[in-house]
Amino acid sequence: MNELQKEVDALVKDFGGYWKPFEMLAALLEELGEFSDELLKFERVKGEGNIEKLEEELGDVLFALMCIANYYDLNVEEATRKSILKYRERDRERWK
């Protein structure tokens, strides 16, 4: 588990522990919706936004993802590295 995941784990445990998986999924979807709203505002599609609020909502999405990862004992850094490798190999020709 990387350092950020450890910090999230400690905080969640201080607050009483992890929610049930479907509750964490619902929280992730809620945060993703809030991030989407801020992105639309930032791009001036839906109002006007700012980079600080966009960053805050991105952090909330990442926090929710780390909670799910911790619950299932998944390493976020390792999962991301595997995705990078997958995209690098699979999409190499597409991006040239």
Backbone as CSV, one residue per row, in Angstrom:
resi,resn,N_x,N_y,N_z,CA_x,CA_y,CA_z,C_x,C_y,C_z
1,MET,0.854,-1.174,0.000,0.000,0.000,0.000,0.901,1.239,0.000
2,ASN,0.618,2.188,-0.874,1.447,3.385,-0.935,1.091,4.363,0.190
3,GLU,1.873,5.409,0.298,1.711,6.340,1.421,0.339,7.022,1.437
4,LEU,-0.152,7.447,0.278,-1.473,8.080,0.246,-2.556,7.105,0.685
5,GLN,-2.468,5.880,0.218,-3.455,4.879,0.630,-3.388,4.650,2.129
6,LYS,-2.199,4.665,2.699,-2.058,4.490,4.145,-2.707,5.643,4.899
7,GLU,-2.535,6.855,4.390,-3.174,8.015,5.030,-4.694,7.911,4.973
8,VAL,-5.208,7.516,3.825,-6.653,7.334,3.682,-7.125,6.252,4.639
9,ASP,-6.404,5.147,4.701,-6.765,4.031,5.575,-6.820,4.471,7.038
10,ALA,-5.808,5.216,7.464,-5.771,5.682,8.856,-6.951,6.606,9.154
11,LEU,-7.248,7.516,8.247,-8.363,8.441,8.452,-9.692,7.700,8.524
12,VAL,-9.910,6.795,7.581,-11.168,6.044,7.555,-11.319,5.224,8.833
13,LYS,-10.253,4.603,9.276,-10.310,3.811,10.516,-10.558,4.699,11.732
14,ASP,-9.996,5.915,11.724,-10.261,6.874,12.810,-11.740,7.243,12.865
15,PHE,-12.401,7.251,11.703,-13.813,7.598,11.618,-14.732,6.404,11.769
16,GLY,-14.178,5.232,12.088,-15.020,4.076,12.367,-14.963,2.947,11.366
17,GLY,-14.206,3.107,10.297,-14.039,2.010,9.348,-14.718,2.252,8.010
18,TYR,-14.500,1.308,7.145,-14.992,1.418,5.775,-16.475,1.120,5.687
19,TRP,-17.131,1.773,4.735,-18.525,1.481,4.434,-18.601,0.161,3.676
20,LYS,-19.796,-0.312,3.478,-20.008,-1.491,2.649,-19.654,-1.140,1.204
21,PRO,-19.233,-2.153,0.410,-18.801,-1.866,-0.967,-19.808,-1.076,-1.798
22,PHE,-21.096,-1.428,-1.736,-22.071,-0.704,-2.558,-22.228,0.737,-2.087
23,GLU,-22.008,0.998,-0.806,-22.066,2.368,-0.299,-20.867,3.178,-0.792
24,MET,-19.711,2.533,-0.831,-18.522,3.217,-1.355,-18.669,3.486,-2.846
25,LEU,-19.283,2.556,-3.567,-19.535,2.771,-4.988,-20.473,3.954,-5.195
26,ALA,-21.504,4.030,-4.386,-22.439,5.158,-4.473,-21.712,6.476,-4.184
27,ALA,-20.830,6.473,-3.195,-20.060,7.679,-2.873,-19.149,8.058,-4.038
28,LEU,-18.519,7.069,-4.656,-17.658,7.329,-5.810,-18.462,7.950,-6.951
29,LEU,-19.621,7.396,-7.231,-20.459,7.927,-8.305,-20.913,9.353,-8.001
30,GLU,-21.236,9.614,-6.750,-21.622,10.972,-6.349,-20.458,11.938,-6.565
31,GLU,-19.270,11.534,-6.136,-18.098,12.400,-6.302,-17.749,12.587,-7.775
32,LEU,-17.903,11.551,-8.568,-17.650,11.661,-10.001,-18.631,12.642,-10.649
33,GLY,-19.876,12.616,-10.198,-20.860,13.576,-10.687,-20.470,15.005,-10.338
34,GLU,-19.995,15.216,-9.114,-19.566,16.548,-8.692,-18.342,17.000,-9.488
35,PHE,-17.419,16.071,-9.741,-16.254,16.393,-10.566,-16.696,16.778,-11.976
36,SER,-17.633,16.011,-12.519,-18.150,16.290,-13.867,-18.773,17.682,-13.934
37,ASP,-19.563,18.032,-12.928,-20.171,19.362,-12.888,-19.105,20.456,-12.875
38,GLU,-18.072,20.272,-12.067,-17.009,21.275,-11.990,-16.225,21.363,-13.292
39,LEU,-16.007,20.240,-13.945,-15.301,20.242,-15.226,-16.108,21.002,-16.274
40,LEU,-17.418,20.776,-16.284,-18.283,21.506,-17.224,-18.256,23.005,-16.933
41,LYS,-18.228,23.371,-15.664,-18.129,24.785,-15.307,-16.778,25.348,-15.724
42,PHE,-15.726,24.608,-15.450,-14.379,25.071,-15.775,-14.219,25.293,-17.274
43,GLU,-14.847,24.438,-18.064,-14.784,24.560,-19.525,-15.866,25.500,-20.072
44,ARG,-16.584,26.141,-19.174,-17.621,27.120,-19.500,-18.765,26.536,-20.339
45,VAL,-19.002,25.267,-20.155,-20.146,24.614,-20.791,-21.381,24.830,-19.931
46,LYS,-21.158,24.881,-18.623,-22.256,24.980,-17.656,-21.837,25.955,-16.553
47,GLY,-21.941,27.225,-16.838,-21.566,28.209,-15.835,-20.094,28.542,-15.890
48,GLU,-19.563,28.893,-14.733,-18.167,29.298,-14.645,-17.543,28.630,-13.423
49,GLY,-16.398,28.016,-13.606,-15.741,27.320,-12.509,-14.336,27.832,-12.291
50,ASN,-13.656,27.194,-11.346,-12.273,27.562,-11.086,-11.442,26.314,-10.825
51,ILE,-10.157,26.452,-11.003,-9.240,25.315,-10.914,-9.183,24.734,-9.503
52,GLU,-9.338,25.564,-8.493,-9.293,25.071,-7.111,-10.446,24.113,-6.820
53,LYS,-11.627,24.462,-7.288,-12.800,23.598,-7.066,-12.669,22.313,-7.886
54,LEU,-12.136,22.418,-9.102,-11.911,21.233,-9.927,-10.920,20.292,-9.245
55,GLU,-9.862,20.856,-8.700,-8.861,20.059,-7.985,-9.466,19.399,-6.741
56,GLU,-10.285,20.133,-6.017,-10.945,19.581,-4.827,-11.802,18.370,-5.188
57,GLU,-12.576,18.499,-6.246,-13.452,17.392,-6.647,-12.647,16.205,-7.182
58,LEU,-11.543,16.473,-7.867,-10.662,15.381,-8.298,-10.124,14.642,-7.076
59,GLY,-9.723,15.383,-6.068,-9.243,14.770,-4.828,-10.300,13.895,-4.180
60,ASP,-11.550,14.349,-4.208,-12.642,13.565,-3.632,-12.849,12.254,-4.394
61,VAL,-12.736,12.318,-5.731,-12.861,11.096,-6.542,-11.731,10.132,-6.203
62,LEU,-10.521,10.646,-6.124,-9.365,9.789,-5.806,-9.482,9.196,-4.407
63,PHE,-9.964,9.988,-3.464,-10.167,9.490,-2.099,-11.157,8.318,-2.107
64,ALA,-12.269,8.494,-2.814,-13.283,7.437,-2.885,-12.717,6.183,-3.540
65,LEU,-11.922,6.350,-4.589,-11.292,5.199,-5.245,-10.317,4.493,-4.308
66,MET,-9.561,5.274,-3.542,-8.613,4.663,-2.606,-9.328,3.911,-1.496
67,CYS,-10.482,4.397,-1.085,-11.261,3.658,-0.082,-11.653,2.283,-0.619
68,ILE,-12.111,2.245,-1.845,-12.489,0.965,-2.457,-11.259,0.079,-2.604
69,ALA,-10.165,0.662,-3.073,-8.924,-0.108,-3.223,-8.474,-0.678,-1.884
70,ASN,-8.507,0.127,-0.844,-8.086,-0.355,0.477,-8.990,-1.470,0.981
71,TYR,-10.265,-1.326,0.771,-11.220,-2.339,1.219,-10.882,-3.704,0.614
72,TYR,-10.496,-3.694,-0.661,-10.175,-4.944,-1.366,-8.684,-5.251,-1.385
73,ASP,-7.903,-4.480,-0.628,-6.454,-4.674,-0.535,-5.781,-4.595,-1.906
74,LEU,-6.182,-3.590,-2.685,-5.585,-3.339,-3.995,-4.612,-2.173,-3.877
75,ASN,-3.513,-2.246,-4.587,-2.517,-1.193,-4.578,-2.797,-0.246,-5.743
76,VAL,-3.171,0.988,-5.444,-3.543,1.961,-6.459,-2.368,2.254,-7.393
77,GLU,-1.192,2.398,-6.835,-0.023,2.692,-7.663,0.258,1.545,-8.634
78,GLU,0.215,0.336,-8.148,0.459,-0.825,-9.007,-0.627,-0.963,-10.073
79,ALA,-1.864,-0.753,-9.703,-2.962,-0.826,-10.671,-2.788,0.219,-11.766
80,THR,-2.361,1.424,-11.385,-2.150,2.489,-12.362,-0.987,2.159,-13.285
81,ARG,0.085,1.621,-12.732,1.232,1.225,-13.569,0.824,0.156,-14.585
82,LYS,-0.006,-0.777,-14.164,-0.476,-1.813,-15.087,-1.333,-1.206,-16.196
83,SER,-2.147,-0.220,-15.851,-2.961,0.448,-16.865,-2.090,1.214,-17.849
84,ILE,-1.072,1.897,-17.345,-0.156,2.618,-18.231,0.487,1.657,-19.220
85,LEU,0.955,0.534,-18.722,1.571,-0.474,-19.595,0.554,-0.986,-20.614
86,LYS,-0.651,-1.260,-20.178,-1.703,-1.741,-21.078,-1.960,-0.742,-22.198
87,TYR,-2.143,0.533,-21.839,-2.407,1.551,-22.857,-1.198,1.752,-23.762
88,ARG,-0.005,1.715,-23.179,1.206,1.888,-23.971,1.299,0.804,-25.046
89,GLU,1.055,-0.417,-24.658,1.160,-1.531,-25.604,-0.018,-1.559,-26.573
90,ARG,-1.190,-1.394,-26.080,-2.393,-1.534,-26.896,-2.590,-0.379,-27.867
91,ASP,-2.283,0.827,-27.432,-2.620,2.007,-28.213,-1.415,2.714,-28.833
92,ARG,-0.283,2.076,-28.818,0.950,2.694,-29.324,0.774,3.234,-30.733
93,GLU,0.258,2.458,-31.633,0.108,2.858,-33.034,-0.944,3.947,-33.209
94,ARG,-1.978,3.903,-32.418,-3.068,4.867,-32.536,-2.608,6.297,-32.265
95,TRP,-1.622,6.477,-31.393,-1.204,7.809,-30.958,-0.046,8.371,-31.768
96,LYS,0.393,7.655,-32.788,1.507,8.170,-33.606,1.035,9.118,-34.642
